[in-house]
Structure formats: C-alpha cells, structure tokens
Amino acid sequence: MIRMMSPALRFDVLSLFPKSVDGFAEESILGKAVEQGIIEINALDIRRWAKGKHRETDDRPFGGGAGMVLKPEPIFEAIEEVSTEHTKVIFATPDGEPFNTDIAKELSGESHLVFLSGHYEGVDQRVRDHLIHREISIGDYVITNGTLASAVMIDGIARHIPGVLGDPESLHEESFEGNELSHPQYTRPNDFRGLKVPEILLSGNHQEITKWRQAQRSLKTQRIRPDLLNTESKN
C-alpha cells in the first residue's frame, strides 16, 4: 500500500491474511480516500514478527480444548513496533462491545488505529489484558476471519472523516442517525411496472418531503427495530 503524507487517520490491520485487506482498501469510497491521502490503510502480516523456522503464530490452549490460540510474542512485538503515543488498539472479537454509529464517530477522531484481527479460537488473554484499548464486535455471531470484521469497522469509521464522502450531508440521512432507520429511497422511472413513486416525492415541496421522510423513518424503526426507540427514550 502506498503511504500518503499526513493522513487524517492511519489504519493498520494486523492479520494472518493481509491480502484480504487489499480488496476493500483499494475500491470505491475507501480507495479514493486512500488515493487522496485522507486516510491510510496498511495490511500487516503477523507472521512478520513470529520467530523460528516455521514462524508459528498459534499454539494449543493450556488446559485443553478444541482449536488453536494466537501466541502473545508476535502480537506484542508487532503492536509495540507500530504504535506511537497516540495509537489506539482495537481487537475485533464477537465478545466485545457492539459496534455502532456513536463508536464510529468517536474513533474517526483518532489519528492512528491498529486493528488486531482474531483467528482460530482467539488470542492469548495477556494480549487482551495489556495491549488492547477497546474490544469491539460487529454482531452476535462468529466468523472465521477477524480481518473481515476489521474491514467493516474501518469502513464505518472512515465515512465520518471529512472529505471521505463526496456528499457529507448523506451522513445525516443514513440509518441509525438519531436512533432511527433510514427512509425509503426512489429514483427514475417514477412508474415501473405499475409500481409508482409516492406523489409527495414528486411535488417539489421540500418541507413536506422532509416531514414525510421523518414519518417513514419513525414507522420503519417502530416496525423493524423498536429497541432503538426504547434506547432513545431511556437517554
């Protein structure tokens, strides 16, 4: 990955599968942001810091059990080498706090984030106890490659960095802004196989369109994610 000068936020992804980072880092909105030097995304192979002939990064868990656990030595050395006094280390793990828009906004204000991507049965607990600033989950399920979870969070965080999105106003109309889901969207043609666009959207009355959209957001949230509305009332 080509390094740009003074990006707003540098992402380093520590992974056993660094090539999987390149695809999402080079395409679409993220790729353009990297080209413009707004953000920097680096894929770092944990094996680079592993010792021995075979550069082993995992071993059997003490106490027995299925699977393998990532060893502490290469992870400690990797994070210590790439970190600065401003670095925040994020561990992508299914038993972390749920990732959401508020967390994405908060982390977008950092200057350097290191994402440790878990694999197999996880990582040695000493890594979690002494190196990790925040443990975050993208959902209540398990995937085989923690790099995918890191990619999801990087995308969600980067969107809140000025200059990454072509139209920053779009952030205000997305799902989960104000604890509500997004409103329906339509485009041409306004009559497709007899399925017509709501008349209000064709009226040109932007005040009424705004009211309609807000009402649709509320109805959709109440139908699909009423828990979001409950959270808002508690706050």
N, C-alpha and C positions, 0 to 999 in steps of 0.2 A: 504494500500500500504506500502511495506517495505521501510524504509528510508535507503539510502546508504550514505556513508561518502563523503563529499565534492564533490558533482556532479558538472559538468561544468555549468549546468543550471537547476534550480529548477522551475518547473511549478506548480502553484496552480490554480485550477479551482473552482471558486465559482458558485454553481449551485443549482437549486431546484431539479435536477435529477442527483445526484452524481454517481449513479450506472452506468449511461450511459458512464461514463469516463473509467470505469474499462476495458471494452472490448478492446478499441483501445490502452490503456496503457499497456496491458499485451500480445499483439500479435505482431508477425512479427518483423520488424526492431526496432520499439519503445520498444517493450517488451524486446528485447535483450539488448538495450541500458540501460534500467532501471536495468536489472539484473547485468550488468557490472558496474553500478554506474556512468555511463557517464551523465545521466540525471535523474531527479526525477520528478514524476508526482503524484500530490495529488488531490483527489476529496474532496471538502469541501462543506458540506450541509449548505446553507444559513440559514436554519431553526435553526441551532445550536445557532445562535445569536439572534433569534427572541424572543420576550417577550410574556408573557401571557399564559393562559391555552392552547390555540389552536396554539400558536406560529405562528401567522399570519405574512405573508411576503408581502402581497399585499393589496391594497385598491382601492376604486373607485377614478377616477381622479376628481380633483377640476374643476369646470366649466362644468361638464357633459361630456358625450361621452361614446362610447362603450368600453368594456373590463376593465381590471384591470391594475394597475401600481405597480411595486415593491416599497415597502416602503424604506425610507432612513435609518431608525435606524439600522436594522440588517446589512445592507451593510456597513455602516460607521464603526460599531463595528468590523465586520469581517476583513475588509481591514486594519484597524488600528492595529488589533491584529497580523495579519500575516506579516505585512510589516516591512522592515528594511530600512535603508537609501539608499540602492541600488535597492529597488523594483521599478519596472515599472508596472503600472496597465493598462491593455488593456480591453476595452469594445467592445465585439463582437456585432456589430449593422449594419443593412442594410444601414443606412445613414452615415456610416463612410468612410474614405479614402479606396480606393480599395487595397486589399492585393495583393502583387506581390513578385517576387524573391528578389528585392532590399530590401524590408521591412523585408523579412525572413532572409536575410543575416545580416542586421543591428541588428535585435532583437536576433539573435543567439549569439551575443557577450555580452549579458546581463547575470547577474548571478541569477536573480530572476524575473520571470514574473508572475503576477496574472491576470488571465482571468476572467472577470465578464461576466457571460452568461445571456443575457437578455431573458425574457419570457413575455407572455401576450402582453400588449401594450408598454412595455419598462420599464424604471426605472425613478424614481423621478429625475428631472433635476438637483437638488442640488448634487446628486451623480456625475453626469457627469461634473458639473462645478468645483467641489472641490476635487474629488478623482482620476479622470481618467487622465492618461498621454497621452493616444492615443486611438482614436476610429477607428476601422477597420472593413471593410465589406469584405465578401468573394464573393460578387456578387450582381447584381441588382435584387434581389428577396427576399422574406420573407419566413423564415421557423419558425416552431412552437417552436423549442428548440435551444436557443443560444449556448448550450453546443456542438452541432454538429459543429457549426462554429468555436468554440474554438479548437475543435479536429483537424479540417482541418489546422488551423494556427499552432498549436503545431507540427503537422507532418511536415509541410513545413519548420518550423524554425529548428527543430531538425536535419534535414538532413544536415544542414550546420555546425553542431558541429563536430569537428574532432573525429573520432572513431565511429560515429553512423552508417555510411555506410561502408559496407565491402570493397567496391572499391570506394575511393573518386574521382577517375577520372571520374566516371559516372556522377558526377555533371556537368561537363563541356560539356556534350553532351545532356543534357536534354533540354526540351522546355523552351523558354524564356531566355536562356543564350545568351547574345549578341543580344537581341531583336529579336530572330528568333525561330521558332518552331523546333521540333526535326526531324531528318532524318528518313527514313523508316528503319525498322529492319527486318532481316530474320534469320531463323535457319533451321536445317535439318528437312525433306529431301529437297534437292535442286530442286527436281521436284515433286510437289504434284498435282496430277490430271491434269497434263499438265501445271500447273502454276509454272513457273521457276524463280529461284532467278536470279537477274541481274548478268551477266557474270563478271562484274567488281569486284564484291564481292568475286568471286572465283579465281581471278587472282593472289592473293598474293602480288600485287603491292600496298603497303600501302600508298604511296604518291598519286597515282591515286584514291585510295579508299577515301582518305581524301578529295580530290577535288570533287569527285562525291557526297559525303555526304554533303559537304558545298553547292554545287549547288542544291541538293534536299531540303535542309533547306530553302534556299532562295526562290525556286519555291513554296514550300508549304506555306511559310509565305505570299508570294505575293498573293496566291490564297485564303487563308483562313483568314489571319489576316494582311491585308495591313496596318492597323493602326499602327502596331508595327514598320514597316519600316518608316512610317511617323514620328513616335516619335523619332526614331534614327536620322533621318536627321535634326530634329529640335535641337537635342542636339549637 
